[in-house]
Amino acid sequence: MNGSTVRDGLGGLDGKVALVTGGSRGIGEAVALRLAEDGADVVLTYQGGAQRAEAVAAKITSLGRTGWAVRADSADPQAVQDAVTAAVERFGRLDVLVNNAGVGVLGPIGDLTLEDVDRVLEVNVRAPFLYARAASAHLAEGGRIVTIGSCVAQRVAFPGTTLYAASKAALIGLNKALARELGPRGITANLVHPGPIDTDMNPAGGPSAEIQSELTALGRFGTAAEVAAAVSYLVGEGGRYVSGAELAVDGGFAA
């Protein structure tokens, strides 16, 4: 390990342990790698694609930290609890939780099934609540919870997002309540709202990319690394006095 590869604890996470849900791809992968660069050992969960998850864990280990991939379906409450328990048992502590795993089912409200509703709410709302509940039993003073929301919780600019927007808007209330409840213990809770971000699920060269770009003030897609930088700030030393906040990393989508 050398200083040109790892930031030598620039984010103040040396010796700390982070759990990133849905950390095998896209924003989750970028967050997991950034927290490792900041000095943390990182547990990342995945639902499918074990090979890709293990590759991310290997990248973390190559940075001189410990990366560990744990399969956990966020729709399964027992899997959520087991993932937190496994992280604490392996590393002896938990300092940072990043609720990133999510699903999106888009389409006219009349076309959405009850199964669609259940799946989205289970993964996007119930799972962050359950992860926070499980993690809060282990977080000490200085602990951090960051939840990944969405720009559509602040501005719904196009139809077909009713269910997804509702699920992400619910995280605003969850975040504020967590900040208020956990604040007396010195634990912060914050929410990051990504805008159009270039990932394999929503590529900057995709069929709707031009429309999405035009909806931002900057006229472009963001990168997963730009979202990860915001998370790094919130869980690092600079974010000690930030709690209950919503940070938009959306290129001015909600402006």
N, C-alpha and C positions, 0 to 999 in steps of 0.2 A: 504494500500500500504506500502511495506517495501523495504528497500534498496537492499535486496537480490533478489527481483523480478524485480525492475525497476532500471535502471542504474543511476538514480538521475541526469538526464541531462548530462551524460557523452558526448553525441553527441552534446550538445549545442542547443537542440531543445525545451527546456522548453518554454511554452507559444506560440509556433508556430503551424501552421496548414499545413498539407501535404495532397495532393491529389494524390492517387496512382491509375492509371487506370488498370483494370483487376486485382484487388487486392483480389479476392476471392479464389485464388488457386495458387499453385506452387510458382514461383519466386515472383509474386505480393503479395501473402499472406505473404511470409517471409519478404518482404520489409516493408509491412504495419505494421507488428508486431515489426520489429526492430526499425522503426521510432517512434513507440509508446513507446518502451522501452527507446529510447533516449529522450523522453519527449514531443513528438508532439501529438496533436489531429490529427486523420487521417480520411479522407474521402476516401472510396474506391469504385470504380465503378465495375459493373459486367454486363454481357449481359444476362446470364442465370444462374439458380441455386441460387435463392434468399435465400434459407435456408442456403446454405453454406456461402454465403456472410454475412448474418446476424450473423452466428456463428463466423466469423472472427471479425466482429464489436464488438461482445460480448467479445471476448478475449481481444481486445484493451481496452474496458471499464474495464475489470477485472484488467488491469495493472494500473488503476488509471487515464487513459486518456479517451477521448471521441472518440468512433469509430462510424462511420455512413456509411451505405451501400446505394449507389445510383445506380439504374438501368440506364445504358446508353450504347446503341449500338454504338461502335466506328465508324461504317460505316455510321452513321446518323449525319450529321454536326450539326443539331439543338440539338440533344441529347448531343453532345460534349459541345456546348456553354451552354446549360442548366445545365450540371453537374458543370461547373466552377461557374456559377452564383449562383447555389444552395449552393455550398460550402462557397462562400463569404457571401451570405445572412445569412447563419446559424452561421458562426463563426466570421464574421466581418473582415476577412483578409485571405490571402493566401500567404504562404512563400515558399512552396516546391511543385514542380510538378514532379512526376515520371511517364513518359510515358512507361508503361509496356505492355499494352494490345496488342496482336498480334495474327495472324493466320498464319498457314503454309499449303500450298497446294503443295505437292511433286509429282513428276512424270516426265516422258519424256516430253520435250517441245511440242512435237507434240500432246500429249494427253491433254494438258491444254486448257481449254475453255476460251472464252472471259469473261464469268462470273467469272471464277477462277481469272483471271488477275484483274478484277475490284475489287473483294472482297479483295484480298490481298493488293492491292495498297491503297484502301480506308482505311483499318484498320491499315496497317503497316507504311504507309507514310503520307497519307492525315490527318489521325486523330492526330498523333503527331504534325504535323504542326498546325492544328486547335486548339489543346489543348494549345500549346505554345502561339499561337496568343491570345487566350482568357485569359490565365493566365498572360501573360505579362502586361495586362492592370491593374493588381492588385498587382503584385510582387513589393515589395519595395527594397531598397538597402539591399544587403545581401540575396536576393532571389536566389533560386536554381532551375534549370531544369536538370533532369537526364533522359536520354532516354535509354531504354534497346534495344541493337542491337543484334548481333549474331556473333559467331566465323566464320560463313560462309561468312561474309562481308570481312574478312581478308584472309581466305583460304578456297577455295572450294575443298574439298578432295574427293568428290564422286559425281556421276551424279544424276540427278533428282531433283536438288535444284535450277534450273535456276530462277524461279519466286521468290522464297523465298529469295535467295541470292541477287537478284536485289533490292528487297524491303528494305532489311537491309542495303545494301550498300548506298542506297539513304539517309539514316539517317546520314551518315558521313558528307555529304555536309550540311544537315540541321543543324547538331550540330555546325559545324564550323561557319556557318552564324549566328546562334543564339548567339553564344559566342561573335562574333564581334559586332553585333547590340546591344545586351543588356549589354555588358561590361561597356560602359560609365555610365550606371545606377547602377553599382555595383552588377549586376546579373550574375551568372555563368551558363554555359551550358556544360554538359559533357555527354559522351556516354560510356556505359558499354557493353562489348561484352561477354556474357556467352558462355562457351563451352558446352560439354555434361553435362547436369545437371539432377540429379535424381529427376524427378517429375512424376506425374501420366500420363503425356502425353509422357514422354520419360524415362521410368523407367530404373534404373541401372541393372535390371534383364531382360530387354526386349530382343527381338530377334536380334537386331543389337548392343546391348550394348558392346559386346566384341570387335567388330570392332571399335566402337567409342572410347573405352578406349585405344586401341592400337594406335590411332591417336594422343593421348596426350603425352606430355613428362613425365607426372607423372603416366600414366598408369591407371587412374581411372576416374570415374565420379565425378563431383563436387556436392555440395549440394546447395539448394536454400539459406540457411543461409550464405554461403560463398559469394554469389552474393549480398545478402542484406548487408553484412558487407562492401562491396565496396561502395554501395550506401550511407550507413551511413557515411562513410569517406567523400565522395564528398559533402554531404549536411551539414556536421558538421563543426566545427571550423577549423579542419585540412585541409579542402578543400577550404578555402577562396581564395587561389591564384592559383587554378586549374580551367582552363576554356578552352573550345575547345578541350579537351583531349579525347582520347579513352583509356579506361582501360579494358584490357582483363582479364577476370576471367575464364580461359579456360584450366588450367592445362598444358599450353604449347602447345595447339593445333596448334597455328599459328607459333610456333618456327621453 
